[in-house]
């Protein structure tokens, strides 16, 4: 009878130790993944700021005018005509 109790206790201990080891390993894996995700997020945010600054540079009116005149061969308008978009009521 004593022998069975000792074997049962050893089996339970082994199962609990295995579960503890598995959970500890999963916790470390999740920690590493979270750390890598945070590093990736910082890199993406940095890239986003860089792209925003490049976009702002491309949207500057001087740059647009230079491309329009130099590359596309456009010219500034000689005469400007304004058209009203209001609808007359009857």
C-alpha positions as CSV (number, residue, x, y, z in Angstrom):
1,X,0.0,0.0,0.0
2,X,2.8,2.4,0.9
3,X,4.5,1.7,-2.4
4,X,1.5,2.7,-4.4
5,X,1.1,6.0,-2.5
6,X,4.8,6.9,-3.1
7,X,4.5,6.0,-6.8
8,X,1.3,8.1,-7.1
9,X,2.9,11.1,-5.4
10,X,5.9,10.8,-7.7
11,X,3.7,10.7,-10.8
12,X,1.6,13.6,-9.6
13,X,4.8,15.6,-8.9
14,X,6.2,14.7,-12.3
15,X,2.9,15.8,-14.0
16,X,2.8,19.1,-12.1
17,X,6.5,19.8,-12.8
18,X,5.9,19.1,-16.5
19,X,2.9,21.5,-16.5
20,X,4.9,24.2,-14.7
21,X,7.8,23.8,-17.2
22,X,5.3,24.1,-20.1
23,X,3.7,27.2,-18.7
24,X,7.0,28.8,-18.0
25,X,8.2,28.2,-21.5
26,X,5.0,29.6,-23.0
27,X,5.3,32.7,-20.8
28,X,8.9,33.3,-22.0
29,X,7.8,32.8,-25.6
30,X,5.0,35.3,-25.2
31,X,7.4,37.8,-23.6
32,X,9.9,37.5,-26.5
33,X,7.1,37.9,-29.0
34,X,5.8,41.0,-27.2
35,X,9.3,42.5,-27.1
36,X,9.8,41.8,-30.8
37,X,6.4,43.4,-31.6
38,X,7.3,46.5,-29.6
39,X,10.6,46.8,-31.5
40,X,8.7,46.4,-34.8
41,X,6.2,49.0,-33.7
42,X,8.9,51.5,-33.0
43,X,10.5,50.8,-36.3
44,X,7.2,51.2,-38.1
45,X,6.5,54.5,-36.3
46,X,9.9,55.7,-37.3
47,X,9.3,54.8,-40.9
48,X,5.9,56.5,-40.8
49,X,7.5,59.7,-39.5
50,X,10.1,59.6,-42.3
51,X,7.3,59.0,-44.9
52,X,5.3,61.9,-43.5
53,X,8.3,64.2,-43.9
54,X,8.9,63.0,-47.4
55,X,5.2,63.5,-48.2
56,X,5.3,67.0,-46.8
57,X,8.3,67.8,-49.0
58,X,6.6,66.5,-52.1
59,X,3.5,68.5,-51.4
60,X,5.2,71.8,-51.1
61,X,3.9,74.3,-53.6
62,X,7.3,75.2,-54.8
63,X,8.1,71.6,-55.6
64,X,4.8,71.1,-57.4
65,X,5.3,74.3,-59.4
66,X,8.9,73.2,-60.4
67,X,7.6,69.8,-61.6
68,X,4.7,71.4,-63.4
69,X,6.8,73.9,-65.3
70,X,10.1,71.9,-65.7
71,X,8.9,68.3,-66.2
72,X,5.4,68.7,-67.6
73,X,6.0,71.8,-69.6
74,X,3.1,73.7,-68.0
75,X,3.0,77.5,-67.8
76,X,1.4,79.9,-65.2
77,X,-2.0,81.1,-66.3
78,X,-2.1,84.3,-68.3
79,X,-5.7,85.2,-67.3
80,X,-7.8,83.9,-64.4
81,X,-11.5,83.7,-64.8
82,X,-13.7,83.0,-61.7
83,X,-17.0,81.2,-62.1
84,X,-19.7,81.3,-59.5
85,X,-21.0,78.0,-58.4
86,X,-24.1,79.4,-56.6
87,X,-27.5,78.4,-58.0
88,X,-29.8,81.3,-58.6
89,X,-33.2,81.0,-56.8
90,X,-36.4,81.7,-58.8
